[in-house]
């Protein structure tokens, strides 16, 4: 199914404690995916838009066990 998504505009990774990792992918169709791997896998999806030098996330669908995401 990944072949049908838009092309990557930006890929960013963040490593936390205990080897936990988050990967954020911004696609050229203004959709994003944030995958968190930490004692399980959670995926957050939605849309994004740029305004000047800031990225805004919209229509966020939280993954399992998630209570919030960046705005």
N, CA, C, O and CB atoms as a CASP TS submission, in Angstrom:
PFRMAT TS
TARGET T0000
AUTHOR 0000-0000-0000
METHOD Language model
MODEL 1
PARENT N/A
ATOM      1  N   UNK     1       0.814  -1.191   0.000  1.00  0.00           N
ATOM      2  CA  UNK     1       0.000   0.000   0.000  1.00  0.00           C
ATOM      3  C   UNK     1       0.863   1.263   0.000  1.00  0.00           C
ATOM      4  O   UNK     1       0.411   2.312  -0.458  1.00  0.00           O
ATOM      5  CB  UNK     1      -0.929  -0.006   1.198  1.00  0.00           C
ATOM      6  N   UNK     2       2.084   1.183   0.499  1.00  0.00           N
ATOM      7  CA  UNK     2       2.956   2.342   0.576  1.00  0.00           C
ATOM      8  C   UNK     2       3.248   2.929  -0.806  1.00  0.00           C
ATOM      9  O   UNK     2       3.546   4.119  -0.907  1.00  0.00           O
ATOM     10  CB  UNK     2       4.253   1.968   1.267  1.00  0.00           C
ATOM     11  N   UNK     3       3.173   2.137  -1.859  1.00  0.00           N
ATOM     12  CA  UNK     3       3.444   2.624  -3.208  1.00  0.00           C
ATOM     13  C   UNK     3       2.407   3.642  -3.676  1.00  0.00           C
ATOM     14  O   UNK     3       2.683   4.416  -4.593  1.00  0.00           O
ATOM     15  CB  UNK     3       3.492   1.462  -4.176  1.00  0.00           C
ATOM     16  N   UNK     4       1.227   3.657  -3.069  1.00  0.00           N
ATOM     17  CA  UNK     4       0.156   4.533  -3.502  1.00  0.00           C
ATOM     18  C   UNK     4       0.145   5.869  -2.775  1.00  0.00           C
ATOM     19  O   UNK     4      -0.645   6.751  -3.112  1.00  0.00           O
ATOM     20  CB  UNK     4      -1.155   3.852  -3.312  1.00  0.00           C
ATOM     21  N   UNK     5       1.020   6.029  -1.774  1.00  0.00           N
ATOM     22  CA  UNK     5       1.118   7.295  -1.062  1.00  0.00           C
ATOM     23  C   UNK     5       1.892   8.285  -1.909  1.00  0.00           C
ATOM     24  O   UNK     5       2.519   7.904  -2.897  1.00  0.00           O
ATOM     25  CB  UNK     5       1.791   7.110   0.315  1.00  0.00           C
ATOM     26  N   UNK     6       1.851   9.574  -1.522  1.00  0.00           N
ATOM     27  CA  UNK     6       2.634  10.583  -2.217  1.00  0.00           C
ATOM     28  C   UNK     6       4.116  10.403  -1.954  1.00  0.00           C
ATOM     29  O   UNK     6       4.514   9.588  -1.121  1.00  0.00           O
ATOM     30  CB  UNK     6       2.196  11.974  -1.801  1.00  0.00           C
ATOM     31  N   UNK     7       4.926  11.160  -2.660  1.00  0.00           N
ATOM     32  CA  UNK     7       6.376  11.116  -2.458  1.00  0.00           C
ATOM     33  C   UNK     7       6.736  11.852  -1.178  1.00  0.00           C
ATOM     34  O   UNK     7       6.035  12.774  -0.761  1.00  0.00           O
ATOM     35  CB  UNK     7       7.124  11.733  -3.666  1.00  0.00           C
ATOM     36  N   UNK     8       7.830  11.437  -0.560  1.00  0.00           N
ATOM     37  CA  UNK     8       8.296  12.070   0.667  1.00  0.00           C
ATOM     38  C   UNK     8       8.854  13.458   0.385  1.00  0.00           C
ATOM     39  O   UNK     8       9.660  13.634  -0.529  1.00  0.00           O
ATOM     40  CB  UNK     8       9.356  11.202   1.345  1.00  0.00           C
ATOM     41  N   UNK     9       8.422  14.450   1.173  1.00  0.00           N
ATOM     42  CA  UNK     9       8.954  15.801   1.119  1.00  0.00           C
ATOM     43  C   UNK     9      10.008  15.961   2.213  1.00  0.00           C
ATOM     44  O   UNK     9      11.031  16.617   2.019  1.00  0.00           O
ATOM     45  CB  UNK     9       7.821  16.855   1.277  1.00  0.00           C
ATOM     46  N   UNK    10       9.735  15.344   3.372  1.00  0.00           N
ATOM     47  CA  UNK    10      10.633  15.426   4.521  1.00  0.00           C
ATOM     48  C   UNK    10      10.486  14.165   5.351  1.00  0.00           C
ATOM     49  O   UNK    10       9.375  13.682   5.573  1.00  0.00           O
ATOM     50  CB  UNK    10      10.338  16.686   5.379  1.00  0.00           C
ATOM     51  N   UNK    11      11.610  13.633   5.808  1.00  0.00           N
ATOM     52  CA  UNK    11      11.618  12.519   6.747  1.00  0.00           C
ATOM     53  C   UNK    11      12.480  12.950   7.926  1.00  0.00           C
ATOM     54  O   UNK    11      13.631  13.350   7.751  1.00  0.00           O
ATOM     55  CB  UNK    11      12.158  11.187   6.082  1.00  0.00           C
ATOM     56  N   UNK    12      11.912  12.867   9.129  1.00  0.00           N
ATOM     57  CA  UNK    12      12.650  13.240  10.341  1.00  0.00           C
ATOM     58  C   UNK    12      12.497  12.119  11.361  1.00  0.00           C
ATOM     59  O   UNK    12      11.433  11.511  11.475  1.00  0.00           O
ATOM     60  CB  UNK    12      12.137  14.604  10.927  1.00  0.00           C
ATOM     61  N   UNK    13      13.576  11.850  12.103  1.00  0.00           N
ATOM     62  CA  UNK    13      13.546  10.828  13.141  1.00  0.00           C
ATOM     63  C   UNK    13      13.989  11.418  14.464  1.00  0.00           C
ATOM     64  O   UNK    13      14.838  12.307  14.517  1.00  0.00           O
ATOM     65  CB  UNK    13      14.435   9.637  12.762  1.00  0.00           C
ATOM     66  N   UNK    14      13.392  10.901  15.538  1.00  0.00           N
ATOM     67  CA  UNK    14      13.766  11.316  16.885  1.00  0.00           C
ATOM     68  C   UNK    14      13.906  10.064  17.727  1.00  0.00           C
ATOM     69  O   UNK    14      13.014   9.216  17.756  1.00  0.00           O
ATOM     70  CB  UNK    14      12.717  12.304  17.502  1.00  0.00           C
ATOM     71  N   UNK    15      15.041   9.955  18.415  1.00  0.00           N
ATOM     72  CA  UNK    15      15.259   8.824  19.305  1.00  0.00           C
ATOM     73  C   UNK    15      15.108   9.288  20.740  1.00  0.00           C
ATOM     74  O   UNK    15      15.673  10.307  21.138  1.00  0.00           O
ATOM     75  CB  UNK    15      16.652   8.192  19.075  1.00  0.00           C
ATOM     76  N   UNK    16      14.344   8.535  21.514  1.00  0.00           N
ATOM     77  CA  UNK    16      14.131   8.863  22.919  1.00  0.00           C
ATOM     78  C   UNK    16      14.832   7.866  23.818  1.00  0.00           C
ATOM     79  O   UNK    16      15.756   7.171  23.394  1.00  0.00           O
ATOM     80  CB  UNK    16      12.643   8.905  23.241  1.00  0.00           C
ATOM     81  N   UNK    17      14.392   7.801  25.044  1.00  0.00           N
ATOM     82  CA  UNK    17      14.986   6.887  26.011  1.00  0.00           C
ATOM     83  C   UNK    17      14.586   5.454  25.704  1.00  0.00           C
ATOM     84  O   UNK    17      13.577   5.214  25.040  1.00  0.00           O
ATOM     85  CB  UNK    17      14.569   7.262  27.436  1.00  0.00           C
ATOM     86  N   UNK    18      15.360   4.519  26.177  1.00  0.00           N
ATOM     87  CA  UNK    18      15.099   3.077  26.030  1.00  0.00           C
ATOM     88  C   UNK    18      15.002   2.652  24.565  1.00  0.00           C
ATOM     89  O   UNK    18      14.352   1.654  24.256  1.00  0.00           O
ATOM     90  CB  UNK    18      13.808   2.703  26.755  1.00  0.00           C
ATOM     91  N   UNK    19      15.636   3.392  23.667  1.00  0.00           N
ATOM     92  CA  UNK    19      15.634   3.027  22.253  1.00  0.00           C
ATOM     93  C   UNK    19      14.332   3.326  21.531  1.00  0.00           C
ATOM     94  O   UNK    19      14.129   2.861  20.409  1.00  0.00           O
ATOM     95  CB  UNK    19      15.937   1.585  22.117  1.00  0.00           C
ATOM     96  N   UNK    20      13.445   4.095  22.154  1.00  0.00           N
ATOM     97  CA  UNK    20      12.182   4.463  21.499  1.00  0.00           C
ATOM     98  C   UNK    20      12.476   5.405  20.334  1.00  0.00           C
ATOM     99  O   UNK    20      13.383   6.233  20.420  1.00  0.00           O
ATOM    100  CB  UNK    20      11.196   5.133  22.513  1.00  0.00           C
ATOM    101  N   UNK    21      11.721   5.285  19.254  1.00  0.00           N
ATOM    102  CA  UNK    21      11.985   6.049  18.041  1.00  0.00           C
ATOM    103  C   UNK    21      10.684   6.545  17.441  1.00  0.00           C
ATOM    104  O   UNK    21       9.683   5.829  17.427  1.00  0.00           O
ATOM    105  CB  UNK    21      12.755   5.203  17.021  1.00  0.00           C
ATOM    106  N   UNK    22      10.702   7.791  16.938  1.00  0.00           N
ATOM    107  CA  UNK    22       9.569   8.319  16.186  1.00  0.00           C
ATOM    108  C   UNK    22      10.075   8.749  14.813  1.00  0.00           C
ATOM    109  O   UNK    22      11.118   9.395  14.703  1.00  0.00           O
ATOM    110  CB  UNK    22       8.886   9.514  16.942  1.00  0.00           C
ATOM    111  N   UNK    23       9.338   8.391  13.777  1.00  0.00           N
ATOM    112  CA  UNK    23       9.659   8.790  12.409  1.00  0.00           C
ATOM    113  C   UNK    23       8.476   9.568  11.851  1.00  0.00           C
ATOM    114  O   UNK    23       7.348   9.077  11.825  1.00  0.00           O
ATOM    115  CB  UNK    23       9.991   7.550  11.513  1.00  0.00           C
ATOM    116  N   UNK    24       8.754  10.789  11.405  1.00  0.00           N
ATOM    117  CA  UNK    24       7.736  11.664  10.831  1.00  0.00           C
ATOM    118  C   UNK    24       8.000  11.783   9.338  1.00  0.00           C
ATOM    119  O   UNK    24       9.113  12.109   8.925  1.00  0.00           O
ATOM    120  CB  UNK    24       7.736  13.070  11.518  1.00  0.00           C
ATOM    121  N   UNK    25       6.970  11.517   8.521  1.00  0.00           N
ATOM    122  CA  UNK    25       7.085  11.633   7.068  1.00  0.00           C
ATOM    123  C   UNK    25       6.033  12.608   6.564  1.00  0.00           C
ATOM    124  O   UNK    25       4.836  12.407   6.771  1.00  0.00           O
ATOM    125  CB  UNK    25       6.927  10.248   6.379  1.00  0.00           C
ATOM    126  N   UNK    26       6.490  13.668   5.901  1.00  0.00           N
ATOM    127  CA  UNK    26       5.597  14.610   5.230  1.00  0.00           C
ATOM    128  C   UNK    26       5.573  14.245   3.753  1.00  0.00           C
ATOM    129  O   UNK    26       6.625  14.110   3.128  1.00  0.00           O
ATOM    130  CB  UNK    26       6.056  16.100   5.444  1.00  0.00           C
ATOM    131  N   UNK    27       4.382  14.086   3.196  1.00  0.00           N
ATOM    132  CA  UNK    27       4.216  13.680   1.795  1.00  0.00           C
ATOM    133  C   UNK    27       3.870  14.875   0.919  1.00  0.00           C
ATOM    134  O   UNK    27       3.405  15.899   1.420  1.00  0.00           O
ATOM    135  CB  UNK    27       3.127  12.607   1.670  1.00  0.00           C
ATOM    136  N   UNK    28       4.091  14.752  -0.377  1.00  0.00           N
ATOM    137  CA  UNK    28       3.820  15.854  -1.307  1.00  0.00           C
ATOM    138  C   UNK    28       2.330  16.115  -1.513  1.00  0.00           C
ATOM    139  O   UNK    28       1.962  17.116  -2.128  1.00  0.00           O
ATOM    140  CB  UNK    28       4.462  15.563  -2.640  1.00  0.00           C
ATOM    141  N   UNK    29       1.462  15.229  -1.007  1.00  0.00           N
ATOM    142  CA  UNK    29       0.016  15.436  -1.106  1.00  0.00           C
ATOM    143  C   UNK    29      -0.548  16.049   0.188  1.00  0.00           C
ATOM    144  O   UNK    29      -1.750  15.968   0.445  1.00  0.00           O
ATOM    145  CB  UNK    29      -0.692  14.099  -1.413  1.00  0.00           C
ATOM    146  N   UNK    30       0.323  16.657   0.990  1.00  0.00           N
ATOM    147  CA  UNK    30      -0.020  17.335   2.240  1.00  0.00           C
ATOM    148  C   UNK    30      -0.578  16.398   3.316  1.00  0.00           C
ATOM    149  O   UNK    30      -1.353  16.823   4.172  1.00  0.00           O
ATOM    150  CB  UNK    30      -1.020  18.418   1.960  1.00  0.00           C
ATOM    151  N   UNK    31      -0.188  15.147   3.268  1.00  0.00           N
ATOM    152  CA  UNK    31      -0.519  14.195   4.318  1.00  0.00           C
ATOM    153  C   UNK    31       0.750  13.859   5.082  1.00  0.00           C
ATOM    154  O   UNK    31       1.853  13.968   4.546  1.00  0.00           O
ATOM    155  CB  UNK    31      -1.174  12.913   3.732  1.00  0.00           C
ATOM    156  N   UNK    32       0.591  13.447   6.343  1.00  0.00           N
ATOM    157  CA  UNK    32       1.756  13.047   7.127  1.00  0.00           C
ATOM    158  C   UNK    32       1.470  11.752   7.865  1.00  0.00           C
ATOM    159  O   UNK    32       0.319  11.382   8.097  1.00  0.00           O
ATOM    160  CB  UNK    32       2.151  14.152   8.121  1.00  0.00           C
ATOM    161  N   UNK    33       2.548  11.075   8.225  1.00  0.00           N
ATOM    162  CA  UNK    33       2.498   9.884   9.059  1.00  0.00           C
ATOM    163  C   UNK    33       3.583  10.021  10.105  1.00  0.00           C
ATOM    164  O   UNK    33       4.727  10.344   9.785  1.00  0.00           O
ATOM    165  CB  UNK    33       2.676   8.574   8.217  1.00  0.00           C
ATOM    166  N   UNK    34       3.228   9.779  11.348  1.00  0.00           N
ATOM    167  CA  UNK    34       4.199   9.748  12.432  1.00  0.00           C
ATOM    168  C   UNK    34       4.111   8.365  13.062  1.00  0.00           C
ATOM    169  O   UNK    34       3.088   8.006  13.646  1.00  0.00           O
ATOM    170  CB  UNK    34       3.936  10.891  13.492  1.00  0.00           C
ATOM    171  N   UNK    35       5.184   7.592  12.943  1.00  0.00           N
ATOM    172  CA  UNK    35       5.202   6.238  13.481  1.00  0.00           C
ATOM    173  C   UNK    35       6.090   6.220  14.718  1.00  0.00           C
ATOM    174  O   UNK    35       7.255   6.614  14.667  1.00  0.00           O
ATOM    175  CB  UNK    35       5.704   5.212  12.418  1.00  0.00           C
ATOM    176  N   UNK    36       5.526   5.761  15.825  1.00  0.00           N
ATOM    177  CA  UNK    36       6.246   5.677  17.086  1.00  0.00           C
ATOM    178  C   UNK    36       6.464   4.209  17.429  1.00  0.00           C
ATOM    179  O   UNK    36       5.519   3.420  17.453  1.00  0.00           O
ATOM    180  CB  UNK    36       5.475   6.408  18.221  1.00  0.00           C
ATOM    181  N   UNK    37       7.718   3.849  17.696  1.00  0.00           N
ATOM    182  CA  UNK    37       8.059   2.488  18.084  1.00  0.00           C
ATOM    183  C   UNK    37       8.657   2.548  19.479  1.00  0.00           C
ATOM    184  O   UNK    37       9.796   2.976  19.661  1.00  0.00           O
ATOM    185  CB  UNK    37       9.049   1.824  17.065  1.00  0.00           C
ATOM    186  N   UNK    38       7.877   2.113  20.462  1.00  0.00           N
ATOM    187  CA  UNK    38       8.324   2.128  21.855  1.00  0.00           C
ATOM    188  C   UNK    38       7.462   1.126  22.623  1.00  0.00           C
ATOM    189  O   UNK    38       6.346   1.450  23.028  1.00  0.00           O
ATOM    190  CB  UNK    38       8.224   3.578  22.485  1.00  0.00           C
ATOM    191  N   UNK    39       7.965  -0.065  22.820  1.00  0.00           N
ATOM    192  CA  UNK    39       7.204  -1.125  23.487  1.00  0.00           C
ATOM    193  C   UNK    39       5.901  -1.397  22.737  1.00  0.00           C
ATOM    194  O   UNK    39       4.892  -1.749  23.349  1.00  0.00           O
ATOM    195  CB  UNK    39       6.907  -0.741  24.955  1.00  0.00           C
ATOM    196  N   UNK    40       5.922  -1.238  21.447  1.00  0.00           N
ATOM    197  CA  UNK    40       4.768  -1.402  20.575  1.00  0.00           C
ATOM    198  C   UNK    40       4.848  -0.364  19.468  1.00  0.00           C
ATOM    199  O   UNK    40       5.684   0.537  19.526  1.00  0.00           O
ATOM    200  CB  UNK    40       3.436  -1.273  21.369  1.00  0.00           C
ATOM    201  N   UNK    41       3.994  -0.477  18.468  1.00  0.00           N
ATOM    202  CA  UNK    41       4.013   0.446  17.329  1.00  0.00           C
ATOM    203  C   UNK    41       2.697   1.214  17.287  1.00  0.00           C
ATOM    204  O   UNK    41       1.618   0.625  17.361  1.00  0.00           O
ATOM    205  CB  UNK    41       4.248  -0.320  15.987  1.00  0.00           C
ATOM    206  N   UNK    42       2.799   2.527  17.168  1.00  0.00           N
ATOM    207  CA  UNK    42       1.635   3.399  17.047  1.00  0.00           C
ATOM    208  C   UNK    42       1.841   4.299  15.836  1.00  0.00           C
ATOM    209  O   UNK    42       2.947   4.789  15.606  1.00  0.00           O
ATOM    210  CB  UNK    42       1.415   4.243  18.349  1.00  0.00           C
ATOM    211  N   UNK    43       0.775   4.519  15.058  1.00  0.00           N
ATOM    212  CA  UNK    43       0.874   5.385  13.886  1.00  0.00           C
ATOM    213  C   UNK    43      -0.171   6.488  13.983  1.00  0.00           C
ATOM    214  O   UNK    43      -1.339   6.230  14.271  1.00  0.00           O
ATOM    215  CB  UNK    43       0.693   4.573  12.578  1.00  0.00           C
ATOM    216  N   UNK    44       0.261   7.712  13.740  1.00  0.00           N
ATOM    217  CA  UNK    44      -0.612   8.883  13.740  1.00  0.00           C
ATOM    218  C   UNK    44      -0.627   9.435  12.324  1.00  0.00           C
ATOM    219  O   UNK    44       0.426   9.577  11.702  1.00  0.00           O
ATOM    220  CB  UNK    44      -0.133   9.969  14.777  1.00  0.00           C
ATOM    221  N   UNK    45      -1.804   9.747  11.810  1.00  0.00           N
ATOM    222  CA  UNK    45      -1.947  10.242  10.436  1.00  0.00           C
ATOM    223  C   UNK    45      -2.739  11.541  10.423  1.00  0.00           C
ATOM    224  O   UNK    45      -3.459  11.858  11.370  1.00  0.00           O
ATOM    225  CB  UNK    45      -2.635   9.188   9.544  1.00  0.00           C
ATOM    226  N   UNK    46      -2.595  12.282   9.339  1.00  0.00           N
ATOM    227  CA  UNK    46      -3.370  13.500   9.168  1.00  0.00           C
ATOM    228  C   UNK    46      -2.845  14.323   8.020  1.00  0.00           C
ATOM    229  O   UNK    46      -2.168  13.812   7.128  1.00  0.00           O
ATOM    230  CB  UNK    46      -3.362  14.319  10.435  1.00  0.00           C
ATOM    231  N   UNK    47      -3.163  15.604   8.051  1.00  0.00           N
ATOM    232  CA  UNK    47      -2.724  16.541   7.019  1.00  0.00           C
ATOM    233  C   UNK    47      -1.829  17.593   7.652  1.00  0.00           C
ATOM    234  O   UNK    47      -1.842  17.791   8.867  1.00  0.00           O
ATOM    235  CB  UNK    47      -3.938  17.204   6.310  1.00  0.00           C
ATOM    236  N   UNK    48      -1.053  18.266   6.810  1.00  0.00           N
ATOM    237  CA  UNK    48      -0.196  19.345   7.290  1.00  0.00           C
ATOM    238  C   UNK    48      -0.223  20.478   6.284  1.00  0.00           C
ATOM    239  O   UNK    48      -0.595  20.294   5.125  1.00  0.00           O
ATOM    240  CB  UNK    48       1.255  18.852   7.524  1.00  0.00           C
ATOM    241  N   UNK    49       0.180  21.655   6.746  1.00  0.00           N
ATOM    242  CA  UNK    49       0.367  22.781   5.837  1.00  0.00           C
ATOM    243  C   UNK    49       1.507  23.631   6.375  1.00  0.00           C
ATOM    244  O   UNK    49       1.738  23.703   7.582  1.00  0.00           O
ATOM    245  CB  UNK    49      -0.946  23.623   5.683  1.00  0.00           C
ATOM    246  N   UNK    50       2.209  24.271   5.455  1.00  0.00           N
ATOM    247  CA  UNK    50       3.282  25.194   5.806  1.00  0.00           C
ATOM    248  C   UNK    50       2.733  26.611   5.812  1.00  0.00           C
ATOM    249  O   UNK    50       1.968  26.993   4.926  1.00  0.00           O
ATOM    250  CB  UNK    50       4.474  25.068   4.821  1.00  0.00           C
ATOM    251  N   UNK    51       3.119  27.373   6.793  1.00  0.00           N
ATOM    252  CA  UNK    51       2.845  28.807   6.801  1.00  0.00           C
ATOM    253  C   UNK    51       4.147  29.465   7.246  1.00  0.00           C
ATOM    254  O   UNK    51       4.551  29.340   8.402  1.00  0.00           O
ATOM    255  CB  UNK    51       1.618  29.189   7.757  1.00  0.00           C
ATOM    256  N   UNK    52       4.801  30.169   6.317  1.00  0.00           N
ATOM    257  CA  UNK    52       6.133  30.740   6.534  1.00  0.00           C
ATOM    258  C   UNK    52       7.097  29.615   6.908  1.00  0.00           C
ATOM    259  O   UNK    52       7.317  28.713   6.100  1.00  0.00           O
ATOM    260  CB  UNK    52       6.101  31.842   7.648  1.00  0.00           C
ATOM    261  N   UNK    53       7.673  29.642   8.098  1.00  0.00           N
ATOM    262  CA  UNK    53       8.631  28.610   8.479  1.00  0.00           C
ATOM    263  C   UNK    53       8.058  27.621   9.491  1.00  0.00           C
ATOM    264  O   UNK    53       8.812  26.952  10.197  1.00  0.00           O
ATOM    265  CB  UNK    53       9.873  29.251   9.045  1.00  0.00           C
ATOM    266  N   UNK    54       6.727  27.524   9.567  1.00  0.00           N
ATOM    267  CA  UNK    54       6.073  26.680  10.557  1.00  0.00           C
ATOM    268  C   UNK    54       5.212  25.626   9.878  1.00  0.00           C
ATOM    269  O   UNK    54       4.553  25.906   8.877  1.00  0.00           O
ATOM    270  CB  UNK    54       5.224  27.525  11.508  1.00  0.00           C
ATOM    271  N   UNK    55       5.217  24.406  10.426  1.00  0.00           N
ATOM    272  CA  UNK    55       4.369  23.323   9.945  1.00  0.00           C
ATOM    273  C   UNK    55       3.194  23.194  10.904  1.00  0.00           C
ATOM    274  O   UNK    55       3.387  23.097  12.116  1.00  0.00           O
ATOM    275  CB  UNK    55       5.163  21.973   9.831  1.00  0.00           C
ATOM    276  N   UNK    56       1.967  23.193  10.363  1.00  0.00           N
ATOM    277  CA  UNK    56       0.755  23.023  11.155  1.00  0.00           C
ATOM    278  C   UNK    56       0.118  21.684  10.799  1.00  0.00           C
ATOM    279  O   UNK    56      -0.020  21.347   9.623  1.00  0.00           O
ATOM    280  CB  UNK    56      -0.242  24.196  10.915  1.00  0.00           C
ATOM    281  N   UNK    57      -0.272  20.916  11.831  1.00  0.00           N
ATOM    282  CA  UNK    57      -0.901  19.615  11.627  1.00  0.00           C
ATOM    283  C   UNK    57      -2.402  19.757  11.814  1.00  0.00           C
ATOM    284  O   UNK    57      -2.863  20.419  12.744  1.00  0.00           O
ATOM    285  CB  UNK    57      -0.321  18.552  12.600  1.00  0.00           C
ATOM    286  N   UNK    58      -3.175  19.116  10.905  1.00  0.00           N
ATOM    287  CA  UNK    58      -4.634  19.200  10.913  1.00  0.00           C
ATOM    288  C   UNK    58      -5.224  17.814  10.712  1.00  0.00           C
ATOM    289  O   UNK    58      -4.541  16.903  10.245  1.00  0.00           O
ATOM    290  CB  UNK    58      -5.140  20.170   9.819  1.00  0.00           C
ATOM    291  N   UNK    59      -6.502  17.656  11.069  1.00  0.00           N
ATOM    292  CA  UNK    59      -7.231  16.399  10.854  1.00  0.00           C
ATOM    293  C   UNK    59      -6.441  15.203  11.379  1.00  0.00           C
ATOM    294  O   UNK    59      -6.339  14.175  10.709  1.00  0.00           O
ATOM    295  CB  UNK    59      -7.539  16.208   9.362  1.00  0.00           C
ATOM    296  N   UNK    60      -5.892  15.342  12.561  1.00  0.00           N
ATOM    297  CA  UNK    60      -5.018  14.331  13.139  1.00  0.00           C
ATOM    298  C   UNK    60      -5.830  13.151  13.658  1.00  0.00           C
ATOM    299  O   UNK    60      -6.774  13.323  14.429  1.00  0.00           O
ATOM    300  CB  UNK    60      -4.175  14.933  14.265  1.00  0.00           C
ATOM    301  N   UNK    61      -5.451  11.951  13.227  1.00  0.00           N
ATOM    302  CA  UNK    61      -6.043  10.708  13.708  1.00  0.00           C
ATOM    303  C   UNK    61      -5.023  10.063  14.637  1.00  0.00           C
ATOM    304  O   UNK    61      -3.995   9.560  14.184  1.00  0.00           O
ATOM    305  CB  UNK    61      -6.438   9.744  12.518  1.00  0.00           C
ATOM    306  N   UNK    62      -5.306  10.076  15.934  1.00  0.00           N
ATOM    307  CA  UNK    62      -4.378   9.537  16.915  1.00  0.00           C
ATOM    308  C   UNK    62      -4.352   8.018  16.867  1.00  0.00           C
ATOM    309  O   UNK    62      -5.370   7.366  16.631  1.00  0.00           O
ATOM    310  CB  UNK    62      -4.749  10.012  18.312  1.00  0.00           C
ATOM    311  N   UNK    63      -3.174   7.474  17.096  1.00  0.00           N
ATOM    312  CA  UNK    63      -3.006   6.029  17.119  1.00  0.00           C
ATOM    313  C   UNK    63      -3.317   5.459  18.492  1.00  0.00           C
ATOM    314  O   UNK    63      -3.664   6.183  19.425  1.00  0.00           O
ATOM    315  CB  UNK    63      -1.594   5.654  16.707  1.00  0.00           C
ATOM    316  N   UNK    64      -3.185   4.157  18.588  1.00  0.00           N
ATOM    317  CA  UNK    64      -3.460   3.424  19.818  1.00  0.00           C
ATOM    318  C   UNK    64      -2.638   3.973  20.982  1.00  0.00           C
ATOM    319  O   UNK    64      -1.415   4.080  20.888  1.00  0.00           O
ATOM    320  CB  UNK    64      -3.170   1.935  19.623  1.00  0.00           C
ATOM    321  N   UNK    65      -3.305   4.316  22.069  1.00  0.00           N
ATOM    322  CA  UNK    65      -2.624   4.765  23.269  1.00  0.00           C
ATOM    323  C   UNK    65      -2.159   6.216  23.251  1.00  0.00           C
ATOM    324  O   UNK    65      -1.605   6.689  24.243  1.00  0.00           O
ATOM    325  CB  UNK    65      -1.469   3.903  23.506  1.00  0.00           C
ATOM    326  N   UNK    66      -2.370   6.932  22.152  1.00  0.00           N
ATOM    327  CA  UNK    66      -1.949   8.327  22.062  1.00  0.00           C
ATOM    328  C   UNK    66      -3.065   9.242  22.531  1.00  0.00           C
ATOM    329  O   UNK    66      -4.239   9.001  22.247  1.00  0.00           O
ATOM    330  CB  UNK    66      -1.534   8.681  20.627  1.00  0.00           C
ATOM    331  N   UNK    67      -2.693  10.295  23.252  1.00  0.00           N
ATOM    332  CA  UNK    67      -3.690  11.227  23.754  1.00  0.00           C
ATOM    333  C   UNK    67      -3.556  12.623  23.129  1.00  0.00           C
ATOM    334  O   UNK    67      -4.498  13.414  23.181  1.00  0.00           O
ATOM    335  CB  UNK    67      -3.579  11.326  25.260  1.00  0.00           C
ATOM    336  N   UNK    68      -2.396  12.928  22.542  1.00  0.00           N
ATOM    337  CA  UNK    68      -2.190  14.243  21.937  1.00  0.00           C
ATOM    338  C   UNK    68      -1.097  14.176  20.883  1.00  0.00           C
ATOM    339  O   UNK    68      -0.321  13.222  20.826  1.00  0.00           O
ATOM    340  CB  UNK    68      -1.832  15.285  23.010  1.00  0.00           C
ATOM    341  N   UNK    69      -1.053  15.205  20.052  1.00  0.00           N
ATOM    342  CA  UNK    69      -0.028  15.338  19.016  1.00  0.00           C
ATOM    343  C   UNK    69       0.214  16.823  18.797  1.00  0.00           C
ATOM    344  O   UNK    69      -0.614  17.654  19.170  1.00  0.00           O
ATOM    345  CB  UNK    69      -0.455  14.626  17.678  1.00  0.00           C
ATOM    346  N   UNK    70       1.327  17.149  18.204  1.00  0.00           N
ATOM    347  CA  UNK    70       1.669  18.541  17.939  1.00  0.00           C
ATOM    348  C   UNK    70       0.571  19.244  17.161  1.00  0.00           C
ATOM    349  O   UNK    70      -0.149  18.608  16.391  1.00  0.00           O
ATOM    350  CB  UNK    70       2.978  18.627  17.179  1.00  0.00           C
ATOM    351  N   UNK    71       0.434  20.559  17.354  1.00  0.00           N
ATOM    352  CA  UNK    71      -0.544  21.331  16.611  1.00  0.00           C
ATOM    353  C   UNK    71       0.169  22.121  15.556  1.00  0.00           C
ATOM    354  O   UNK    71      -0.466  22.855  14.799  1.00  0.00           O
ATOM    355  CB  UNK    71      -1.352  22.253  17.530  1.00  0.00           C
TER
END
